[in-house]
Amino acid sequence: MSDEKCLGALIGYQTTTYKSSGYTAMLAQLMKKPNSNPGYVVVQGAVLFASADQALNFVAGQAEQWRNCAGRTVTQVNNGNTSEWTFREVSGNPPNIALQRTLAGSPVVCQHVLNVVSNVVLDVNVCAPDTVNQARLMANQMAAKVPK
């Protein structure tokens, strides 16, 4: 990763992103469309914190980091493949933030969303051609099921 400070904006559920956040549990699910090129990928899950304040503070910190990545291009190397991602502007404010990014030379657009409900952070990342607001819609549907 060419800029480690943008890792949390690029990919959810990174150890370095959540490492010192005080989270107590994490559950994530990865779904991919087999043999798709460009790829269709969804990563969704929930991160449990000891308090609602901790969860909100985590997302507020991420919002600041994501804003520092907006408009920038980063290089990612994964299994020997190099990808260039360009971040768009952050939308929303804590407790609900979103950031889109585009893949160079591809129709793939990804949207990464963090949404706080009580002491839970919902972390959703959707990548597919022409992604618009799918991650936010998924996070909102998940949020409706979290006890308040």
N, C-alpha and C positions, 0 to 999 in steps of 0.2 A: 504494500500500500504506500503510495507516494506521500501521503499526508495522514499520519496516524490520528491526528485530531479530528479527521472526518470519518473515521471508521464507524462510529456510532450512527452517523447520518446515513452511511452507505448500507450497513448490514445490521439488523437487529440481533439481539441475544449474543453479543460479543462479550467474552469474559472481561476484557479490559473496560468495556463501557459500564457494566454493572458491578464491577469488582468492589468498589468502595461505597456503593450506594446504600448498603444496609438492607438489601432485599433478603427475604427469608425463604422463598421458594420460587421456582420458575418451571413453567411447562410450555413447550413450543411444539408446533406441528409443521412439517414441511410437506408441501404437495407440489408435484411437477407433472407436466404433461409429457409423457415419454416420447422420445424422438422428435421433439418439436424444435424447429429452427426458424425463426428465433424462439427462444425459450418462453414458456409460460410457467411462472413460479409464484407460489404463495407461501409465505411463512407467517403463521399467526400464533399467538399465545398470550399468556398472562404471567405477570411477575408480581408476586405478593410482597408487600412491605409491612413492617410492624405497625405503621400508622399512616393515616391519610396525608399528614404533613410530609412524611418522608417520601411518599409516592409523588406528591406535587412538586417537592423540591427537586427530585430526580428529573422530572420532565422539564422544569424550569431551567435546570442546568443544561439539559440536552438542547433546549430551544436556543440557548445562547451559543452553544457549539455549532449547531446546525446553521444558524445565521452567519457565522463566520465562514462556513463552507459554501454558502449560496453564491452562485455565479462562477464558481471555481470548477476546474477540471482536475480529476485525480486519476491516477493509474493504479489498477489492481492486477495482481498476478495471482492466478488460481490454477493449480495443476498444470503449470507451464504455459497457460494461456493468458495473454495480456489484454486487458480491457480498459478503455478510457470512458469515464463517466463524467458528465457535466451536471452539476446541481443547479436547480432553479431556485426561486425564492421560497422561503418558509411561509406557509399560510397558517393562520390561527395563532392562538396564544395558549399557554398552559391554562387549563388542563388538557387541551386538545390541539396538537400540532401536526402538521403534515409537510413533507418535502418530496418533490418530484426530482428525478434525475433521468437523463437520457444517455443511451449507449451510442458511442460514435460509430457511424456507418451502419446503423441498424434502426428499424422502426420501434425497437423496444423502449418503453417508458416505464419507470418504476415509481411507485408512490410508497413512502414509508410514513406510518402514522403512529404516534404515541397518544393514548387517551387514558386519563386518570378517572377511575370511579372508586370512590372511597379509598381504600389502601391498596388498590390493584392498578397496575399499569398494563394496559392492553397494547401490545407491540405487534403491528401488522405491516407486512411488506408485500406488495403485489407487483410483479413484473410481467409485462405482456405487450404486444404491439398496441399502440394507441391507448394505453391506460390513462384514464382521466381521474376518477375519484373512487375507484373500487376499494382501495384499502380503507379509506375513511368510512365508506358505507359498511364494510365488514366490521370495523372497529365499533361503529355505532350499534350494529346488531348485537355484537358481543356485549357491549356496555349495558344494553337493555336487560341482559340476563344476570348481571352481577348484583347480588343483594346489597342494598344501601344501608 
